[in-house]
C-alpha cells in the first residue's frame, strides 16, 4: 500500500472505537506521513456524552479529523434508512475526495458494521480510490491467510493510546489484548506488530 502525504484518506466506522481498534495503526502511519485523514463515525448508540468525548479524544490521538454523522444525540445505524445513510456518506465523500478508503469488511458479523460496509461502498461507487477493509474485532482466519499486512511497529503505542481513550468500551487489560493481537498478526508475516486488511480495490 502506498503511504504518502498526497493521498487523501477517508475511514468509515459504525461506532466510536471501531476505527481505533481495527485500523488505528494504519491511520497513525498515514497521518505520520503527512496524509490528511478523515474518520467518519456513523452512530453513538448509548452513553452519548461520554462516548462523543471519547471519539474526539481517540481521533485526536491519531491526528485525524473526526466527522460524526449525528453529533447531537444517541442513535443507531439502523435508525437511518439505507438510502439516507448512503446520501450522508456521499456528502462526506464529495467533500474529502479520497484517494484511499478504509471501511468495515463484508465478513464482519456485527450488523451495524455490515450496514456501514454496504453504505460506504455505495457512497464511493463513482469515486476512483483504493479500498481496504478491516475488522473491528479479532481478524478472521480467511483474512489472515490472504490479507494485506501493514507494519505498525512504529505507531503501536499511538494506536493503543487511541483505543485507551475509549474507557467505556476498553479496560486496560483489553487495550493490552490489542497489543497481543497486533503481535500475533505480525508473527504471521515476519513483523513485530501488524494489522491486516482485505484489499477490495487497488489502483496501480
C-alpha positions in Angstrom: 0.0 0.0 0.0 1.4 3.4 -1.0 1.6 5.6 2.1 2.3 9.1 1.0 1.3 12.7 2.1 -0.5 13.4 -1.2 -3.1 10.8 -0.5 -6.4 11.9 1.0 -7.9 9.2 3.3 -11.4 8.6 4.4 -12.1 6.0 7.1 -15.6 4.7 8.0 -16.6 3.4 11.4 -20.0 2.4 12.6 -19.3 3.5 16.2 -16.7 5.3 18.2 -13.7 3.0 18.8 -14.2 0.8 15.7 -11.5 2.6 13.7 -9.1 2.9 16.5 -9.3 -0.8 17.3 -9.4 -2.1 13.7 -7.4 0.5 11.8 -5.7 2.7 14.3 -2.2 1.7 13.2 -2.7 2.3 9.5 -4.4 5.7 10.3 -1.5 6.7 12.6 1.1 5.8 9.9 -0.8 7.7 7.2 -1.0 10.8 9.5 2.7 10.5 10.3 3.4 10.5 6.6 1.5 13.8 6.3 -1.7 12.4 4.7 -4.9 14.1 5.8 -7.2 11.5 7.3 -10.9 11.9 8.0 -12.7 9.5 10.3 -16.4 9.3 9.7 -18.4 7.7 12.5 -22.0 6.7 11.9 -23.6 6.5 15.3 -23.2 6.6 19.1 -25.8 4.0 20.3 -25.5 4.7 24.1 -23.8 6.8 26.8 -23.8 9.6 24.3 -21.9 12.5 26.0 -19.2 10.1 27.3 -18.7 8.3 24.0 -18.7 11.5 22.0 -15.9 12.8 24.2 -14.1 9.5 23.7 -14.5 9.7 19.9 -13.0 13.1 19.8 -10.1 12.1 22.1 -9.4 9.0 20.1 -9.3 10.8 16.8 -7.1 13.5 18.3 -4.6 10.8 19.5 -4.4 9.6 15.9 -4.2 13.1 14.4 -7.3 12.6 12.3 -10.3 14.8 11.6 -13.5 13.4 13.2 -16.9 13.7 11.4 -19.9 12.4 13.3 -23.0 11.7 11.1 -25.0 12.8 14.2 -23.4 14.8 16.9 -26.4 15.9 18.9 -28.0 12.7 20.4 -27.6 9.0 20.7 -28.7 7.0 17.6 -28.2 3.6 16.0 -27.0 2.9 12.4 -30.3 1.1 11.7 -32.4 4.1 12.7 -31.5 5.7 9.4 -32.9 4.2 6.2 -30.2 2.9 4.0 -30.7 5.5 1.2 -30.4 8.3 3.8 -27.2 6.7 5.2 -25.7 6.4 1.7 -26.6 10.0 0.9 -25.0 11.3 4.1 -21.8 9.3 3.4 -21.8 10.6 -0.2 -21.7 14.1 1.1 -18.6 13.3 3.1 -17.0 11.5 0.1 -17.7 14.5 -2.1 -16.0 16.8 0.4 -13.0 14.7 1.1 -12.5 13.3 -2.4 -10.5 10.4 -1.0 -7.6 8.5 -2.7 -7.9 5.7 -0.1 -11.0 4.5 1.7 -10.8 2.3 4.8 -14.1 0.6 5.8 -15.7 -2.3 7.6 -15.3 -5.7 5.9 -18.2 -7.7 4.3 -17.5 -10.7 6.6 -17.8 -8.7 9.8 -20.6 -10.3 11.9 -21.7 -7.2 13.6 -24.9 -6.0 11.8 -24.1 -2.3 12.2 -20.6 -2.8 10.8 -22.1 -4.6 7.8 -24.6 -1.8 7.2 -21.8 0.7 7.1 -19.8 -1.6 4.8 -22.6 -1.7 2.3 -23.4 2.0 2.6 -19.8 3.1 2.3 -19.2 1.1 -0.8 -22.4 2.5 -2.4 -21.2 6.0 -1.5 -17.9 5.6 -3.3 -19.2 3.8 -6.3 -18.4 6.7 -8.6 -15.1 7.6 -6.9 -11.7 6.3 -8.2 -10.0 5.3 -5.0 -8.3 2.4 -3.3 -10.4 0.5 -0.8 -9.3 -1.7 2.0 -11.5 -3.4 4.6 -10.8 -4.1 8.3 -12.4 -6.0 11.2 -13.0 -4.0 14.3 -12.8 -7.3 16.3 -10.2 -10.0 16.1 -9.4 -10.7 12.4 -11.0 -13.7 10.7 -8.8 -16.6 9.7 -9.5 -16.2 6.0 -8.4 -12.6 6.0 -5.2 -13.6 7.8 -4.4 -16.1 5.1 -5.0 -13.8 2.2 -4.8 -10.3 3.6 -2.8 -7.2 3.2 -0.5 -6.7 6.1 0.6 -3.3 7.4 3.6 -2.8 9.6 2.5 -0.8 12.7 5.6 -1.2 14.9 6.4 2.5 14.8 2.9 3.5 15.8 1.7 0.7 18.1 1.8 3.0 21.1 -0.2 5.6 19.3 -2.8 3.0 18.3 -3.1 1.7 21.9 -3.3 5.2 23.3 -6.2 6.0 20.9 -8.0 2.8 21.9 -7.4 3.6 25.6 -9.4 6.9 25.2 -12.5 4.7 24.8 -12.6 3.9 28.5 -16.3 3.0 28.4 -15.5 0.2 26.0 -12.0 -1.0 26.7 -10.4 -1.9 30.1 -6.7 -1.6 30.5 -6.5 -5.4 30.0 -8.5 -5.2 26.8 -6.1 -2.5 25.4 -3.2 -4.7 26.1 -5.1 -7.5 24.4 -5.0 -5.4 21.2 -1.2 -5.2 21.6 -1.0 -9.0 21.7 -3.4 -9.3 18.7 -1.1 -7.0 16.7 1.9 -9.1 17.8 0.2 -12.3 16.7 -0.7 -10.8 13.3 2.8 -9.6 12.9 4.2 -13.1 13.7 2.3 -14.4 10.7 4.2 -12.1 8.3 7.6 -11.6 9.8 6.8 -8.3 11.6 6.8 -7.3 15.2 3.4 -5.7 15.2 0.9 -5.6 12.2 -2.7 -5.0 11.2 -4.3 -7.0 8.4 -6.8 -5.7 5.8 -8.7 -7.2 2.9 -8.0 -5.2 -0.3 -11.1 -4.6 -2.3 -10.0 -2.2 -5.0 -6.4 -1.1 -5.6 -5.2 1.1 -8.5 -1.7 0.9 -9.8 
